[in-house]
Every structure is written in C-alpha cells, then in structure tokens.
Amino acid sequence: MSLDLARRPVHRTRSVPPPPPGARRRGRPHFLAGIAATVWLLIVAVPVYFVVITGFRTPDQYIEQGPLDLPTNPTLDNFTSLWDLGFTSYLTNSLIVAFGTVALVLAVALPAAYAIVRNPNRTVRSMFNVFLLGLAVPAQAVIVPIYLIITRLQMYDTLLAIVLPTAAFSLPIAIVVLTSTLRDIPNELYEAMTVDGATAARVFGRLVLPLSRPGLVSVGIFVGLGAWNGFLFPLVLTQSDEQRVLTLGLWNFQSQFGTNVPGLMAAVVLSALPVLALYLFGRRHLLSGLAAGFGK
C-alpha cells in the first residue's frame, strides 16, 4: 500500500501570486461602462432605425404615425420610384468620381512618398512640408480660385472638374500615411535589392508596392469615402442634371411646397449601402493605416 502511494506521481499545485491592491478583478462587471455603451448604442441606433423605417412608409403614414412606429402597410414604392428620378445616373456619377479620385491619388501619392523616404535631402524635405501645409487649407477658403481655374480650363460641368480638386485636397493626408508606411520597411531590404542590381523602378514594383498594401487600402478607403460624400465641389463646379452625383441628387425630393421625406430616406438608405460595404471590408486597414500615419 505504501509502495503504491510512493510510485504515484505527485501533482503540485502552482501558487498564483495575489493581485496588487489597486488592481481590478476581470470578472467584476463595470456598470458605468455598460450604461455608457447602452446610451451610445441608442444614440447611434435610433437615427438609423428612423431612416430605414421611414423609407418603407407612404407620405400619409409618415404624417399620421409616430416617427418610431412600425409601418402598418410597408411599401417598396419609395425605392422603386428612385429609378424614375434618375437615381441610376447619380449612382454611376458618384462611382466614377470616387474611383477616379482614388486612382489619381494613389498614382501620385505612392511615388511621392517613395521619393520622400528614399531621398532625405533638403529639397525633398521642403516639398514634404509643402504637402503638410495642404492639411491646414480648407476647401471653402479657395473655392473661388478653383472655380476660375476650372472654367478657364473649360472643364466646368464635367465629372473631371469634381475629381481633380477632390484628389488635390486628398493628397496631403495620403502622402502622410504612405510616407509612414514606407518608413516601416527595413533599410536592409532596400540595400539587398540594390546590391543585387535592381533598379529604382524594380525596387518600387517588387518591394515597395507589395509591402505598402495596407497603407494603400487605408488611403483608398479614406479618399473614396471623402469623394463619395463630397458636396461642395459638385455643387459649385457642375450644373446640369446629367453630371449630378448622389449628394446633389437628393435635392430632387425637395420642392417649393414640401419634402418627400419617405422617398428621401429611401434614397439615403440606398446611397449609404456602398459606403457601409466599403467600410466593413477595410475598416481594419483604415484604422491601422491612419494610426500609423499620425503616429510619426
């Protein structure tokens, strides 16, 4: 009996050090944080609920029922009537402006950031400071010179007149983010490719472009959202109904005698779906890229 007990393995319990006096237990709920999260959820969810529910009401139901009541007879007439008001044309123009702005910004910002990182001389540093000054210039302060330039270039009332200023005001933040992204690439990789005889173009295509993908995704999402929600440049630099984007197309639901609120809410829901899908697709790259851009 004693021999069997001696042969059995002895399981030793590992002593856990006590927590410090000021430490909070993990299992203890934080009631104030829960209350604050619930209040914030209501602040965000109630307007979204109102917009979505109102889109399924008729104008009479919108006037008779409460703002948060469920519609008695939901209808899709507000969504189907959008196509008769030119919603497809507005959506197409917004997509062209957003993709055109993103493509132009990435085509200019990435080579500029590469030149700033790999050529740290005084001239390049001065140019980088000029780009940083662009962050302090609001579009409203220079809208009159922009209007004169666009009209003299005979680009007024075209989608290109929206793309060029939007891309110009998006370049500073894009260059800041991509510069910080490229600075994270070790210098040993640049030196290794240079020793192997790679040219600057090959280093850019084989090394810089693949490793800067998170920064490119974050910049593309940020610039695309700004171009999609842009209102000032389309308002000032376009005039005809054929060149309207979604932000201006929502005006069709306002008349001299009132506003078709259910139709307007239906248009808002459909116009927000591409933005929501884009944000859900790359929110991680967007936050990480912007944090890296402002962290250095």
C-alpha positions as CSV (number, residue, x, y, z in Angstrom):
1,M,0.0,0.0,0.0
2,S,2.7,2.5,0.9
3,L,4.8,1.4,-2.1
4,D,1.9,2.2,-4.5
5,L,1.5,5.6,-3.0
6,A,5.2,6.3,-3.4
7,R,5.1,5.4,-7.1
8,R,2.1,7.6,-7.9
9,P,3.1,11.0,-9.4
10,V,2.6,13.9,-7.1
11,H,0.7,16.8,-8.7
12,R,1.9,20.0,-7.3
13,T,-0.4,23.0,-7.3
14,R,1.1,26.1,-8.8
15,S,0.8,29.1,-6.5
16,V,-0.8,32.1,-8.0
17,P,0.5,35.5,-6.7
18,P,-2.2,37.7,-5.3
19,P,-3.2,40.7,-7.4
20,P,-1.9,44.1,-6.4
21,P,-4.0,46.2,-4.1
22,G,-5.1,48.6,-6.8
23,A,-5.9,46.0,-9.5
24,R,-9.5,45.4,-10.6
25,R,-10.8,41.9,-10.9
26,R,-11.6,40.8,-14.5
27,G,-14.8,39.1,-13.6
28,R,-16.3,42.1,-12.0
29,P,-18.8,43.9,-14.3
30,H,-18.3,47.6,-14.9
31,F,-21.8,49.1,-14.6
32,L,-20.9,52.6,-15.7
33,A,-19.2,51.3,-18.9
34,G,-22.3,49.2,-19.6
35,I,-24.7,52.1,-19.1
36,A,-22.5,54.4,-21.3
37,A,-22.3,51.7,-24.0
38,T,-26.1,51.3,-23.9
39,V,-26.7,55.1,-24.2
40,W,-24.2,55.3,-27.1
41,L,-26.0,52.4,-28.8
42,L,-29.3,54.2,-28.6
43,I,-27.8,57.4,-29.9
44,V,-26.5,55.6,-33.0
45,A,-29.3,53.0,-33.5
46,V,-32.3,55.3,-33.2
47,P,-31.5,57.6,-36.2
48,V,-30.6,54.6,-38.3
49,Y,-33.8,52.9,-37.3
50,F,-35.8,56.1,-38.2
51,V,-34.1,56.3,-41.6
52,V,-34.7,52.7,-42.6
53,I,-38.3,52.5,-41.3
54,T,-39.3,55.8,-42.9
55,G,-38.2,54.5,-46.3
56,F,-41.0,51.9,-46.1
57,R,-43.8,54.3,-45.4
58,T,-46.1,56.3,-47.6
59,P,-46.2,60.1,-47.2
60,D,-49.6,59.8,-45.5
61,Q,-48.3,57.2,-43.0
62,Y,-45.3,59.4,-42.2
63,I,-47.6,62.3,-41.2
64,E,-50.2,60.2,-39.3
65,Q,-47.9,57.7,-37.5
66,G,-45.2,58.4,-34.9
67,P,-41.6,58.7,-36.1
68,L,-40.6,55.4,-34.4
69,D,-43.7,53.4,-35.0
70,L,-43.6,50.4,-37.3
71,P,-45.4,51.0,-40.7
72,T,-48.8,49.3,-40.8
73,N,-48.6,48.6,-44.5
74,P,-44.9,48.6,-45.6
75,T,-44.3,49.6,-49.2
76,L,-41.4,49.5,-51.7
77,D,-42.8,52.3,-53.8
78,N,-40.2,54.8,-52.4
79,F,-37.4,52.5,-53.6
80,T,-38.9,51.7,-57.0
81,S,-39.6,55.4,-57.7
82,L,-36.0,56.3,-57.3
83,W,-35.2,54.9,-60.8
84,D,-37.7,57.2,-62.4
85,L,-35.9,60.2,-60.7
86,G,-32.5,59.4,-62.2
87,F,-31.0,57.5,-59.3
88,T,-29.1,55.2,-61.6
89,S,-27.4,58.2,-63.3
90,Y,-26.5,59.8,-59.9
91,L,-25.1,56.5,-58.6
92,T,-23.0,56.0,-61.7
93,N,-21.6,59.5,-61.5
94,S,-20.7,59.0,-57.8
95,L,-18.9,55.8,-58.6
96,I,-16.9,57.4,-61.4
97,V,-15.9,60.3,-59.2
98,A,-15.0,58.0,-56.2
99,F,-12.9,55.5,-58.3
100,G,-11.3,58.3,-60.4
101,T,-10.3,60.2,-57.3
102,V,-8.9,57.1,-55.6
103,A,-6.9,56.0,-58.7
104,L,-5.4,59.5,-59.2
105,V,-4.5,59.9,-55.5
106,L,-2.8,56.5,-55.3
107,A,-1.0,57.0,-58.6
108,V,0.6,60.3,-57.3
109,A,0.9,59.8,-53.6
110,L,2.8,56.4,-53.6
111,P,5.6,57.6,-55.8
112,A,5.8,60.9,-53.9
113,A,6.0,59.0,-50.6
114,Y,8.7,56.7,-52.0
115,A,10.8,59.7,-53.2
116,I,10.4,61.4,-49.8
117,V,11.5,58.3,-47.9
118,R,14.5,57.4,-50.2
119,N,15.8,60.9,-50.8
120,P,16.0,62.7,-47.4
121,N,17.7,65.8,-48.8
122,R,16.7,69.4,-48.1
123,T,14.7,69.9,-51.3
124,V,12.6,66.8,-50.8
125,R,12.0,67.8,-47.1
126,S,10.8,71.2,-48.2
127,M,8.4,69.6,-50.7
128,F,7.1,67.4,-47.9
129,N,6.5,70.4,-45.7
130,V,4.5,72.0,-48.6
131,F,2.3,68.9,-48.7
132,L,1.8,69.2,-45.0
133,L,0.6,72.8,-45.4
134,G,-2.2,71.4,-47.5
135,L,-3.8,69.9,-44.4
136,A,-4.4,73.3,-43.0
137,V,-6.1,74.8,-46.1
138,P,-9.9,74.2,-46.2
139,A,-11.7,73.8,-49.5
140,Q,-14.1,76.6,-48.7
141,A,-11.3,79.1,-48.5
142,V,-10.1,78.5,-52.1
143,I,-13.4,77.6,-53.9
144,V,-13.4,80.8,-55.9
145,P,-9.9,80.3,-57.4
146,I,-10.7,76.7,-58.1
147,Y,-13.9,77.8,-59.9
148,L,-11.9,80.2,-62.0
149,I,-9.3,77.6,-62.9
150,I,-11.9,75.0,-63.9
151,T,-13.8,77.5,-66.1
152,R,-10.6,78.6,-67.8
153,L,-9.6,75.1,-68.5
154,Q,-13.1,74.5,-70.0
155,M,-13.9,71.7,-67.6
156,Y,-16.9,73.2,-66.0
157,D,-19.9,70.9,-65.6
158,T,-17.9,67.8,-66.1
159,L,-17.0,64.9,-63.7
160,L,-13.4,65.7,-64.2
161,A,-14.0,69.1,-62.6
162,I,-15.0,67.2,-59.4
163,V,-12.3,64.6,-59.5
164,L,-9.3,67.0,-59.8
165,P,-10.0,69.3,-56.8
166,T,-11.1,66.3,-54.7
167,A,-7.9,64.5,-55.4
168,A,-5.8,67.6,-54.8
169,F,-7.2,68.0,-51.3
170,S,-6.8,64.3,-50.5
171,L,-3.2,64.2,-51.5
172,P,-1.7,65.6,-48.2
173,I,-3.2,63.1,-45.9
174,A,-2.5,60.3,-48.4
175,I,1.2,61.2,-48.6
176,V,1.5,61.5,-44.8
177,V,0.0,58.0,-44.3
178,L,2.0,56.3,-47.1
179,T,5.3,58.0,-46.0
180,S,4.9,56.5,-42.6
181,T,4.0,53.1,-44.1
182,L,7.2,53.1,-46.3
183,R,9.4,54.2,-43.4
184,D,8.4,50.9,-41.7
185,I,10.1,48.9,-44.4
186,P,13.6,48.0,-43.2
187,N,16.5,49.6,-45.0
188,E,18.2,46.2,-45.3
189,L,15.6,45.2,-47.8
190,Y,16.3,48.2,-50.0
191,E,20.1,47.6,-49.7
192,A,19.7,43.9,-50.6
193,M,17.8,44.6,-53.8
194,T,20.3,47.4,-54.7
195,V,23.2,45.0,-54.2
196,D,21.5,42.5,-56.5
197,G,21.5,45.1,-59.2
198,A,17.8,46.1,-59.0
199,T,16.9,49.5,-60.5
200,A,14.7,52.0,-58.7
201,A,11.7,51.0,-60.8
202,R,12.2,47.4,-59.9
203,V,12.6,48.1,-56.2
204,F,9.4,50.1,-56.4
205,G,7.5,47.4,-58.2
206,R,8.9,44.3,-56.4
207,L,9.4,45.7,-52.8
208,V,7.5,48.9,-52.2
209,L,4.3,48.1,-53.9
210,P,3.6,44.8,-52.1
211,L,4.7,45.9,-48.7
212,S,2.7,49.1,-48.8
213,R,-0.6,47.3,-49.5
214,P,-2.2,48.0,-46.0
215,G,-1.4,51.7,-46.4
216,L,-2.8,51.8,-49.9
217,V,-6.0,50.1,-48.7
218,S,-6.5,52.6,-45.9
219,V,-5.8,55.6,-48.1
220,G,-8.1,54.2,-50.8
221,I,-11.0,53.8,-48.4
222,F,-10.5,57.2,-46.7
223,V,-10.2,59.0,-50.0
224,G,-13.1,57.1,-51.5
225,L,-15.4,57.9,-48.6
226,G,-14.5,61.6,-48.9
227,A,-15.2,61.6,-52.6
228,W,-18.4,59.8,-52.2
229,N,-19.7,62.2,-49.6
230,G,-18.4,65.3,-51.3
231,F,-20.9,68.2,-51.7
232,L,-19.1,71.5,-52.2
233,F,-17.2,70.7,-55.5
234,P,-20.2,69.1,-57.2
235,L,-22.4,72.0,-56.1
236,V,-20.1,74.7,-57.4
237,L,-18.4,73.0,-60.4
238,T,-21.4,71.3,-62.0
239,Q,-24.8,72.5,-63.2
240,S,-26.6,70.0,-65.5
241,D,-28.7,67.1,-64.2
242,E,-26.6,64.7,-66.2
243,Q,-23.5,65.5,-64.1
244,R,-25.1,65.3,-60.7
245,V,-23.9,62.9,-58.1
246,L,-25.9,61.4,-55.3
247,T,-25.3,64.2,-52.8
248,L,-26.9,66.6,-55.2
249,G,-29.5,64.1,-56.5
250,L,-31.1,64.0,-53.1
251,W,-32.4,67.6,-53.8
252,N,-35.0,66.1,-56.2
253,F,-37.1,65.1,-53.2
254,Q,-37.4,68.8,-52.1
255,S,-39.9,71.0,-53.8
256,Q,-41.3,74.5,-53.3
257,F,-44.2,73.2,-51.2
258,G,-42.6,70.4,-49.2
259,T,-40.3,67.5,-49.0
260,N,-41.0,63.8,-49.8
261,V,-39.4,62.5,-46.6
262,P,-40.0,58.8,-47.1
263,G,-38.6,59.0,-50.6
264,L,-35.6,60.9,-49.3
265,M,-35.0,58.4,-46.6
266,A,-35.1,55.5,-49.2
267,A,-32.5,57.3,-51.3
268,V,-30.3,57.8,-48.2
269,V,-30.5,54.1,-47.4
270,L,-29.5,53.0,-50.9
271,S,-26.8,55.6,-51.2
272,A,-25.3,54.5,-47.8
273,L,-25.1,50.8,-48.7
274,P,-21.9,51.1,-50.9
275,V,-20.2,53.2,-48.2
276,L,-21.2,50.7,-45.5
277,A,-19.9,47.8,-47.5
278,L,-16.6,49.6,-48.2
279,Y,-16.1,50.4,-44.6
280,L,-16.9,46.9,-43.4
281,F,-14.5,45.5,-46.0
282,G,-11.4,47.5,-44.9
283,R,-12.1,49.1,-41.5
284,R,-9.1,47.3,-40.0
285,H,-6.7,48.6,-42.7
286,L,-8.2,52.1,-42.5
287,L,-7.7,52.5,-38.7
288,S,-4.3,50.9,-38.7
289,G,-3.1,52.9,-41.6
290,L,-4.3,56.2,-40.3
291,A,-2.9,55.5,-36.8
292,A,0.5,54.8,-38.4
293,G,0.3,57.9,-40.5
294,F,-0.3,60.2,-37.4
295,G,1.9,58.2,-35.1
296,K,5.2,59.5,-36.5
